[in-house]
Amino acid sequence: MDTISRRKFLKLVGAGAAGAAATQLSIADIVFAGQTRPLPTGTPILVVVTLYGGNDGLNTVIPYKDPIYKQSRPGIYVDDAHLIPLDAEFALNGTMTGFKSLWDNQNLAIIRGVGYPNPVLSHFSSMAIWQSAFPQALTNSGWIGRWLDTQKHDPMNAIGLGSVLPPLLAGVKSVGSVLPLGGLVVPDRASAYSLHRLGLPDSSDGPLQAAAAAAITDFLNLGKNVTPILKKPAPIPDNLPTQAGGSFGSDSSLTQQLDVVSKLIAANAPTKVWAVSLGGFDTHADEVKGQSTLLGTVSQAVTRFIGQMHGTNRQNDVVVLVYSEFGRRVKANGTQGTDHGTAGPVFVIGNGVDGGKYFGDEPSLSKLVDGNLAVTTDFRDIYAAMLEDVLKVPAAQVIPGWGSKLPVMLQG
């Protein structure tokens, strides 16, 4: 760095940081994550799992006793040999053995028929609605981002795994942080010393340059505090009993993301919301094998994560929310798949969940709306429960005018 002055460097970095902030992709959001402060035991933690592509709910939570189910889906229904019955009417996809264990332990609630009024079938538009919680109006803020706006500023409050900030973490005044899956590569020796000098405060710096200098210092602190944690093995799962089989999803990027989350939660990172994701659910063709494999991945990864939390002092703190932007149409298409639909199931998981039961009415297969399932549960009722019973803020502060919620969380 001997060919460029500290002031010139900080001007360049400051300008870059300002541009990144305008697109809600600030490098500062990553480096400030190193400002670690222990999260007190007993503080609720929400982990949001987004399934991108539109998961087919009818092949996930399956109305296997309804004859319309098989009649509507020749060649792509899940046959009886690959079901895990929950009761006399509904079953899980046969790869979801972990979720069945969570259900039996009353740690899994299934919310049925979830969507929003006047649903749209565009991936981009529907995901924007889910992540913003504004079905009727366009907004550039996400529901967790607006929760961040209600909190004291702390870049560790909410973190998304990956290189791009999820829209749900972008608020009006605050944004969450992002953490690359592989952690951070921090310079050492001479380069680190030069960076240290660049990060020293200077009374002549303007606001952007001061912020850039602070970001450099935070980056180095992040390397010292977080990178060693990421190198440690993940907590050993205190495995819940599982049924035989269910080998799908033994390794996936979702498993890797949740392993990172489990390490940082076990290390008392002061983070109250984590966001992870898995894609591939846009099953227009050859659905049965592909979707079943993905569902096995989700079931295995989330169940493993819950088991890891049972091996720490956070087993009663963590709640996992699993959702997708829409379901699929009831009838199969001509390529052994399904096209974009409307309502689908949402899963809420944790020791504090009123689990082993359904919430919301199951949409009727005989009373479709333009060939799609009717929406029976507004997703904002789920978000309201997460906001009020997990994150401890009134839902109306984040979703203006919203006053109802599902009783999915145990009280007291």
C-alpha positions as CSV (number, residue, x, y, z in Angstrom):
1,M,0.0,0.0,0.0
2,D,3.1,2.3,-0.2
3,T,2.0,3.7,-3.6
4,I,-1.3,5.1,-2.4
5,S,-2.0,7.5,0.5
6,R,-4.3,6.5,3.4
7,R,-6.5,9.5,2.5
8,K,-6.8,8.6,-1.2
9,F,-7.5,4.9,-0.3
10,L,-10.2,5.8,2.2
11,K,-11.8,8.2,-0.3
12,L,-12.0,5.3,-2.8
13,V,-13.3,2.8,-0.3
14,G,-15.8,5.4,1.1
15,A,-17.2,6.0,-2.4
16,G,-17.5,2.3,-3.0
17,A,-19.2,1.7,0.3
18,A,-21.8,4.4,-0.5
19,G,-22.6,2.9,-3.8
20,A,-22.9,-0.5,-2.3
21,A,-25.2,0.8,0.4
22,A,-27.5,2.3,-2.3
23,T,-28.0,-1.2,-3.7
24,Q,-28.2,-2.8,-0.2
25,L,-25.1,-4.8,-0.9
26,S,-22.6,-3.1,1.4
27,I,-19.2,-4.6,2.2
28,A,-19.6,-2.9,5.6
29,D,-22.5,-5.2,6.3
30,I,-20.1,-8.2,6.1
31,V,-17.2,-6.7,8.0
32,F,-19.2,-5.2,10.8
33,A,-20.4,-8.8,11.6
34,G,-17.1,-9.2,13.5
35,Q,-18.3,-6.9,16.3
36,T,-19.2,-9.9,18.5
37,R,-21.0,-9.6,21.8
38,P,-22.4,-12.7,23.6
39,L,-26.1,-13.2,23.1
40,P,-27.6,-14.0,26.5
41,T,-29.0,-17.5,26.9
42,G,-32.7,-17.5,26.6
43,T,-32.8,-14.9,23.8
44,P,-35.0,-16.2,21.0
45,I,-33.3,-16.9,17.6
46,L,-35.2,-17.1,14.3
47,V,-33.7,-19.1,11.4
48,V,-35.5,-18.4,8.1
49,V,-35.2,-21.1,5.4
50,T,-36.3,-20.0,1.9
51,L,-37.0,-22.7,-0.7
52,Y,-36.6,-20.9,-4.0
53,G,-38.6,-22.0,-7.0
54,G,-42.1,-22.8,-5.6
55,N,-42.3,-26.0,-3.7
56,D,-45.1,-28.4,-4.6
57,G,-47.0,-28.6,-1.4
58,L,-49.3,-31.4,-2.6
59,N,-46.3,-33.7,-2.9
60,T,-44.9,-32.5,0.4
61,V,-47.8,-32.8,2.8
62,I,-49.9,-35.3,0.9
63,P,-53.7,-35.8,1.1
64,Y,-53.2,-39.4,0.3
65,K,-56.8,-40.5,1.1
66,D,-58.4,-38.0,-1.2
67,P,-59.0,-39.8,-4.6
68,I,-58.7,-36.4,-6.5
69,Y,-55.1,-36.3,-5.5
70,K,-54.1,-39.3,-7.6
71,Q,-56.6,-38.6,-10.3
72,S,-55.2,-35.1,-10.9
73,R,-51.6,-36.3,-11.0
74,P,-51.1,-39.4,-13.1
75,G,-47.5,-40.3,-13.2
76,I,-46.3,-37.7,-10.6
77,Y,-48.3,-38.5,-7.4
78,V,-46.3,-40.0,-4.5
79,D,-47.4,-43.6,-4.3
80,D,-48.4,-45.2,-1.0
81,A,-45.1,-47.1,-0.7
82,H,-43.2,-43.8,-0.5
83,L,-45.4,-42.0,2.1
84,I,-44.9,-41.4,5.8
85,P,-48.4,-41.1,7.3
86,L,-49.0,-38.4,9.8
87,D,-52.6,-39.5,10.4
88,A,-55.5,-41.1,8.6
89,E,-55.6,-38.3,6.0
90,F,-52.2,-36.8,5.5
91,A,-48.7,-38.0,5.0
92,L,-45.2,-36.6,4.4
93,N,-43.1,-37.3,1.4
94,G,-41.2,-40.5,2.1
95,T,-37.8,-38.7,2.1
96,M,-38.8,-36.5,5.1
97,T,-38.0,-38.9,7.9
98,G,-36.4,-36.2,10.0
99,F,-39.5,-34.1,9.8
100,K,-41.6,-37.0,10.9
101,S,-39.4,-37.4,14.0
102,L,-39.8,-33.7,14.8
103,W,-43.6,-34.1,14.4
104,D,-43.6,-37.1,16.7
105,N,-41.6,-35.1,19.3
106,Q,-44.1,-32.2,18.9
107,N,-41.4,-29.9,17.6
108,L,-42.9,-29.4,14.2
109,A,-46.1,-27.5,13.2
110,I,-47.5,-27.7,9.7
111,I,-49.4,-24.6,8.5
112,R,-51.6,-25.4,5.5
113,G,-53.0,-23.5,2.6
114,V,-50.5,-20.6,3.0
115,G,-50.4,-17.7,0.6
116,Y,-51.9,-14.2,0.2
117,P,-54.9,-12.5,-1.5
118,N,-54.9,-12.3,-5.3
119,P,-51.8,-14.5,-5.7
120,V,-49.4,-13.9,-8.6
121,L,-47.5,-16.7,-10.4
122,S,-44.2,-14.9,-11.1
123,H,-41.2,-16.1,-9.1
124,F,-39.8,-12.6,-8.8
125,S,-43.1,-10.9,-7.9
126,S,-44.3,-13.6,-5.5
127,M,-40.9,-13.8,-3.7
128,A,-40.8,-10.1,-3.4
129,I,-44.2,-10.2,-1.7
130,W,-43.2,-12.9,0.7
131,Q,-39.9,-11.2,1.6
132,S,-41.5,-7.8,1.9
133,A,-44.8,-8.9,3.5
134,F,-46.6,-6.4,1.3
135,P,-49.0,-8.2,-1.2
136,Q,-50.7,-5.0,-2.4
137,A,-47.9,-2.5,-2.8
138,L,-44.4,-2.4,-4.0
139,T,-41.7,-1.6,-1.4
140,N,-38.0,-1.8,-1.2
141,S,-37.8,-3.1,2.4
142,G,-38.1,-6.6,3.8
143,W,-40.0,-7.7,6.8
144,I,-36.9,-8.7,8.8
145,G,-35.3,-5.5,7.6
146,R,-38.1,-3.4,9.1
147,W,-37.8,-5.4,12.3
148,L,-34.1,-4.3,12.3
149,D,-35.4,-0.7,12.0
150,T,-37.0,-1.2,15.4
151,Q,-33.8,-2.4,17.1
152,K,-30.7,-0.7,18.3
153,H,-28.2,-0.6,15.5
154,D,-26.1,-3.7,15.5
155,P,-24.8,-5.3,12.2
156,M,-24.8,-8.7,13.9
157,N,-28.6,-8.6,14.6
158,A,-29.5,-10.4,11.3
159,I,-27.2,-12.4,9.0
160,G,-27.8,-14.1,5.6
161,L,-25.5,-16.9,4.5
162,G,-24.1,-16.2,1.0
163,S,-22.6,-13.4,-1.0
164,V,-25.8,-11.4,-1.7
165,L,-28.1,-9.7,0.9
166,P,-31.5,-11.4,0.9
167,P,-34.3,-8.8,0.3
168,L,-36.0,-9.8,3.5
169,L,-33.0,-8.4,5.5
170,A,-33.1,-4.9,3.9
171,G,-34.9,-2.3,6.1
172,V,-35.7,1.3,5.5
173,K,-32.9,2.5,7.9
174,S,-30.9,-0.7,8.6
175,V,-29.8,-3.7,6.7
176,G,-28.7,-7.1,7.8
177,S,-25.2,-8.6,7.1
178,V,-24.1,-11.3,4.8
179,L,-21.5,-14.0,5.5
180,P,-19.9,-16.0,2.7
181,L,-20.3,-19.7,3.1
182,G,-16.6,-20.3,3.2
183,G,-15.9,-17.6,5.7
184,L,-13.4,-14.8,5.2
185,V,-9.9,-14.7,3.8
186,V,-8.1,-12.2,6.0
187,P,-4.6,-10.8,5.0
188,D,-1.7,-11.5,7.3
189,R,1.8,-10.2,7.9
190,A,2.7,-7.0,5.9
191,S,-0.7,-6.7,4.3
192,A,-2.5,-6.9,7.6
193,Y,-0.2,-4.3,9.1
194,S,-0.9,-1.9,6.2
195,L,-4.6,-2.5,6.6
196,H,-4.3,-1.9,10.3
197,R,-2.7,1.5,9.6
198,L,-5.4,2.4,7.1
199,G,-8.0,1.6,9.7
200,L,-6.7,4.0,12.4
201,P,-9.0,6.9,13.1
202,D,-8.0,10.4,11.9
203,S,-9.7,13.6,13.0
204,S,-9.4,15.0,9.5
205,D,-11.5,12.2,7.9
206,G,-14.9,13.0,6.6
207,P,-17.9,10.8,7.5
208,L,-17.5,8.3,4.6
209,Q,-13.7,8.0,5.1
210,A,-14.3,7.5,8.9
211,A,-16.8,4.8,8.1
212,A,-14.4,3.2,5.7
213,A,-11.6,3.2,8.2
214,A,-13.8,1.7,10.8
215,A,-14.9,-1.0,8.3
216,I,-11.2,-2.0,7.8
217,T,-10.7,-2.3,11.5
218,D,-13.9,-4.3,11.9
219,F,-12.8,-6.5,9.0
220,L,-9.5,-7.4,10.8
221,N,-11.4,-8.0,14.0
222,L,-13.8,-10.2,12.2
223,G,-10.9,-12.3,11.0
224,K,-9.6,-12.7,14.5
225,N,-13.0,-13.5,16.1
226,V,-15.2,-15.2,13.5
227,T,-12.8,-17.1,11.1
228,P,-11.5,-19.3,13.9
229,I,-15.0,-20.2,14.9
230,L,-15.8,-21.2,11.3
231,K,-12.8,-23.5,11.3
232,K,-14.1,-25.5,14.3
233,P,-16.3,-28.6,13.8
234,A,-20.0,-28.0,14.0
235,P,-21.7,-29.0,17.3
236,I,-22.3,-32.7,17.5
237,P,-26.1,-33.4,16.9
238,D,-27.9,-34.8,19.8
239,N,-29.9,-36.8,17.3
240,L,-33.6,-37.2,17.7
241,P,-34.9,-40.8,16.9
242,T,-35.5,-41.3,13.2
243,Q,-37.2,-43.8,11.1
244,A,-35.4,-46.2,8.9
245,G,-34.3,-44.9,5.5
246,G,-34.3,-41.3,4.4
247,S,-30.7,-41.1,3.1
248,F,-31.6,-38.3,0.7
249,G,-29.9,-35.0,1.4
250,S,-26.9,-36.4,3.3
251,D,-24.9,-33.4,2.1
252,S,-26.0,-30.1,0.5
253,S,-25.3,-26.4,0.6
254,L,-28.2,-26.1,3.0
255,T,-26.5,-28.5,5.4
256,Q,-23.3,-26.4,5.0
257,Q,-25.1,-23.2,5.7
258,L,-26.8,-24.5,8.8
259,D,-23.5,-26.0,10.0
260,V,-22.1,-22.4,9.9
261,V,-25.1,-21.1,11.7
262,S,-24.9,-23.8,14.3
263,K,-21.2,-23.0,15.0
264,L,-21.9,-19.3,15.4
265,I,-24.9,-19.8,17.6
266,A,-22.9,-22.2,19.8
267,A,-20.2,-19.5,19.9
268,N,-22.8,-17.0,21.3
269,A,-22.8,-14.7,18.3
270,P,-25.2,-11.8,19.1
271,T,-27.5,-12.6,16.1
272,K,-31.2,-13.0,16.5
273,V,-32.1,-13.8,12.8
274,W,-30.3,-16.0,10.4
275,A,-31.4,-16.5,6.7
276,V,-30.4,-19.6,4.7
277,S,-31.8,-21.0,1.4
278,L,-32.1,-23.8,-1.0
279,G,-33.1,-23.6,-4.7
280,G,-34.3,-26.0,-7.3
281,F,-38.0,-26.3,-6.5
282,D,-39.2,-25.1,-9.9
283,T,-40.3,-28.6,-10.9
284,H,-41.9,-28.1,-14.3
285,A,-40.6,-31.5,-15.4
286,D,-39.6,-34.9,-13.9
287,E,-40.8,-33.7,-10.6
288,V,-41.1,-36.8,-8.4
289,K,-37.5,-37.8,-8.0
290,G,-36.1,-34.3,-8.1
291,Q,-38.5,-32.8,-5.6
292,S,-38.3,-35.8,-3.3
293,T,-34.5,-35.5,-3.2
294,L,-34.8,-31.8,-2.3
295,L,-37.3,-32.4,0.4
296,G,-35.1,-35.1,1.8
297,T,-32.3,-32.5,1.8
298,V,-34.4,-30.0,3.7
299,S,-35.7,-32.6,6.2
300,Q,-32.2,-33.9,6.9
301,A,-30.5,-30.6,7.1
302,V,-33.0,-28.9,9.4
303,T,-33.3,-32.0,11.6
304,R,-29.5,-32.2,11.9
305,F,-29.5,-28.5,12.8
306,I,-32.1,-29.0,15.5
307,G,-30.1,-31.9,16.9
308,Q,-27.0,-29.7,17.0
309,M,-28.9,-27.1,19.0
310,H,-29.9,-29.9,21.5
311,G,-26.2,-30.3,22.0
312,T,-25.8,-26.7,23.1
313,N,-27.6,-24.4,25.7
314,R,-29.7,-22.9,22.8
315,Q,-32.1,-25.8,22.3
316,N,-35.0,-23.8,23.7
317,D,-34.1,-20.5,21.9
318,V,-34.1,-21.5,18.3
319,V,-37.2,-21.4,16.0
320,V,-36.9,-22.5,12.3
321,L,-39.3,-21.2,9.6
322,V,-39.4,-23.0,6.3
323,Y,-41.4,-21.5,3.3
324,S,-41.5,-21.2,-0.5
325,E,-42.9,-18.4,-2.7
326,F,-45.9,-20.4,-3.9
327,G,-47.1,-23.9,-4.4
328,R,-47.9,-25.7,-7.7
329,R,-51.0,-26.3,-9.7
330,V,-53.1,-29.3,-8.7
331,K,-53.1,-31.0,-12.1
332,A,-49.9,-32.4,-13.7
333,N,-48.6,-30.8,-16.8
334,G,-47.5,-32.7,-19.9
335,T,-43.8,-33.1,-18.9
336,Q,-44.3,-35.1,-15.6
337,G,-44.2,-31.9,-13.6
338,T,-46.3,-29.1,-12.3
339,D,-46.7,-25.5,-13.1
340,H,-46.8,-22.4,-10.9
341,G,-49.6,-22.4,-8.4
342,T,-50.7,-20.7,-5.2
343,A,-51.1,-22.1,-1.7
344,G,-48.7,-24.4,0.0
345,P,-47.5,-25.6,3.4
346,V,-45.2,-23.7,5.8
347,F,-43.2,-25.4,8.6
348,V,-42.3,-24.0,12.0
349,I,-39.9,-26.0,14.1
350,G,-38.4,-25.8,17.6
351,N,-38.9,-26.7,21.2
352,G,-41.1,-23.6,21.7
353,V,-43.4,-24.5,18.9
354,D,-46.9,-25.9,19.5
355,G,-45.9,-28.9,17.4
356,G,-47.4,-32.2,16.3
357,K,-50.4,-30.4,14.9
358,Y,-51.8,-28.5,11.9
359,F,-52.7,-24.9,11.7
360,G,-54.9,-23.5,9.0
361,D,-57.5,-25.3,6.9
362,E,-56.5,-27.7,4.1
363,P,-57.6,-26.3,0.7
364,S,-60.2,-28.5,-1.0
365,L,-59.1,-30.4,-4.1
366,S,-62.7,-30.2,-5.4
367,K,-63.1,-26.4,-5.0
368,L,-60.2,-24.9,-7.0
369,V,-59.7,-21.3,-7.9
370,D,-58.7,-21.2,-11.6
371,G,-57.2,-24.6,-11.3
372,N,-55.3,-23.7,-8.1
373,L,-55.7,-24.3,-4.4
374,A,-57.5,-21.7,-2.5
375,V,-55.5,-19.7,0.0
376,T,-56.8,-20.5,3.5
377,T,-54.0,-18.9,5.6
378,D,-52.4,-15.5,5.1
379,F,-48.6,-15.8,5.5
380,R,-48.6,-12.5,7.4
381,D,-50.4,-14.4,10.3
382,I,-47.3,-16.6,10.5
383,Y,-44.9,-13.6,10.3
384,A,-46.9,-11.9,13.0
385,A,-46.3,-14.9,15.3
386,M,-42.6,-14.8,14.6
387,L,-42.4,-11.1,15.2
388,E,-44.4,-11.0,18.4
389,D,-43.6,-14.4,20.0
390,V,-40.0,-14.9,18.8
391,L,-38.6,-11.5,18.0
392,K,-40.7,-9.7,20.7
393,V,-42.0,-6.7,18.7
394,P,-45.6,-5.8,17.9
395,A,-46.4,-7.1,14.4
396,A,-48.0,-3.8,13.4
397,Q,-44.7,-2.0,13.8
398,V,-43.3,-4.2,10.9
399,I,-46.4,-5.0,8.9
400,P,-48.5,-1.8,9.2
401,G,-52.2,-2.4,10.0
402,W,-51.8,-6.2,10.6
403,G,-53.4,-7.4,13.8
404,S,-53.8,-11.2,13.7
405,K,-51.4,-14.1,14.2
406,L,-51.4,-17.8,14.4
407,P,-51.0,-19.4,17.8
408,V,-48.2,-21.5,16.6
409,M,-45.8,-20.8,19.5
410,L,-46.3,-22.1,23.0
411,Q,-46.9,-19.4,25.5
412,G,-45.4,-19.0,29.0
